[in-house]
Amino acid sequence: MSDKLKEQEDRYQLNTYAKFPFFIDRGEGCYVFDEKGTRYLDLYGAHAVASTGHCHPHVVEAIQKQAAQLIFYSNVSYNSARARAVAKLIKLAGPPYYQVFLVNSGGEANENVLKLARVATGRGEVISLEGSFHGRSYGALSATGISRYREYLNTPVPMHRVVSQEEVVQNISEDTAAVLIEPIQSMGGVQEIGSDRLKEIQAACQAHGALLIFDEIQTGVARTGSFLYSGHDGIYPDLVSLAKGIASGFPAGAVLVTEQLAAGVQKGDLGSTFGGGPLSCAAMEATLEVIESENLIENAARMGRYFREKLMEIPIVQEVLGRGLLVGVRLAEGMTAKELQGVLLKQHILAGSSLDPQVLRMMPPLTITTREVDLLVEAVKAA
Ligand SMILES: Cc1ncc(COP(=O)(O)O)c(C=O)c1O
């Protein structure tokens, strides 16, 4: 049966994804199960999405309850789930973030931060960094600084400039609407930009009236040991894009806006049919409740430290990159991340690679415990 279904998926789904060679049809906490019932430890976190783990009972219950009550109505009406979700999100994000625009994905969140910045400044130019990933929609892809993805851009959206970290400040001018930054370039090899550089960029933005935007689609929602990376070392960007784990896997994204920018937004400036739908808001509210009630921000910080401490004991590990539960493991020459990923897969552990062939990437559920980290460490030692 599963062979037939596999053939069916290959036959009818556009051939654009490299896939694990098995089905994942069930998940629970930090684990997923294939068609034979074999259990895999999911340190890839379903692409950094399974923030509260797979099928957290509180999230499942909220989705089920909401589905039975109202699956969808758009933003032309008020909705209780939406009212609760946006209030909770702004409470957790904290000042200076004042209002939120809800969308369905990371790419859509980035399209909207760029639009907001262009409308607010009346300028067109967007500067982004080499090594960054911002999504596959045209504006987000035009801002993406990884050549492998840019190859698909026949004609980038005009006035997007991708520059090296060192060149950002000198390129900001009176034409610049915004600088878009992924504060830890995850796909780019778990490379943290660092506070000194971010402060310099922020000062240059302020001097020229440009906006600073953080793409926190991977670093946000508690992943790095604080609810947002924004605010780290006192650096608050003007706009923040969120998605991935914000609703534990129900498609959702959000744009966080400061009070000053929110004041300039007019009715009709932005819109999205499905953004802020009741089901995604119920999933988002429940996710945020679990993050609070299970102290997942603290857990991400604590487990992040444990990951680093344990991994650094292994001779093949040269360096552990990232923050909290955005973990990059730089391997010494002799074994590539892809090779280690393959060895781990045989031991039923899912991990990711990155643009850097030596960096293995992990974004596990924020609920992870020392038991799962120990399983990984044993497996890497054996490899
Ligand atoms: C940092 C970052 N920005 C944007 C995106 C795009 O998000 P989505 O695939 O939900 O459109 C991703 C997805 O991997 C991402 O990691």
Ligand as a Chemical Component Dictionary entry (heavy atoms), coordinates in Angstrom:
data_LIG
# 
_chem_comp.id                   LIG 
_chem_comp.type                 NON-POLYMER 
_chem_comp.pdbx_formal_charge   0 
_chem_comp.three_letter_code    LIG 
# 
loop_
_chem_comp_atom.comp_id 
_chem_comp_atom.atom_id 
_chem_comp_atom.alt_atom_id 
_chem_comp_atom.type_symbol 
_chem_comp_atom.charge 
_chem_comp_atom.model_Cartn_x 
_chem_comp_atom.model_Cartn_y 
_chem_comp_atom.model_Cartn_z 
_chem_comp_atom.pdbx_ordinal 
LIG C1 C1 C 0 14.486 32.904 7.703 1  
LIG C2 C2 C 0 13.369 32.521 6.788 2  
LIG N1 N1 N 0 12.660 33.478 6.178 3  
LIG C3 C3 C 0 11.631 33.181 5.355 4  
LIG C4 C4 C 0 11.267 31.877 5.100 5  
LIG C5 C5 C 0 10.112 31.571 4.183 6  
LIG O1 O1 O 0 9.069  31.047 4.891 7  
LIG P1 P1 P 0 7.892  30.220 4.146 8  
LIG O2 O2 O 0 8.499  28.983 3.600 9  
LIG O3 O3 O 0 6.879  29.968 5.242 10 
LIG O4 O4 O 0 7.342  31.120 3.088 11 
LIG C6 C6 C 0 11.984 30.838 5.711 12 
LIG C7 C7 C 0 11.661 29.430 5.430 13 
LIG O5 O5 O 0 12.454 28.527 5.534 14 
LIG C8 C8 C 0 13.058 31.173 6.572 15 
LIG O6 O6 O 0 13.769 30.222 7.186 16 
# 
loop_
_chem_comp_bond.comp_id 
_chem_comp_bond.atom_id_1 
_chem_comp_bond.atom_id_2 
_chem_comp_bond.value_order 
_chem_comp_bond.pdbx_ordinal 
LIG C1 C2 SING 1  
LIG C2 N1 SING 2  
LIG C2 C8 DOUB 3  
LIG N1 C3 DOUB 4  
LIG C3 C4 SING 5  
LIG C4 C5 SING 6  
LIG C4 C6 DOUB 7  
LIG C5 O1 SING 8  
LIG O1 P1 SING 9  
LIG P1 O2 DOUB 10 
LIG P1 O3 SING 11 
LIG P1 O4 SING 12 
LIG C6 C7 SING 13 
LIG C6 C8 SING 14 
LIG C7 O5 DOUB 15 
LIG C8 O6 SING 16 
# 
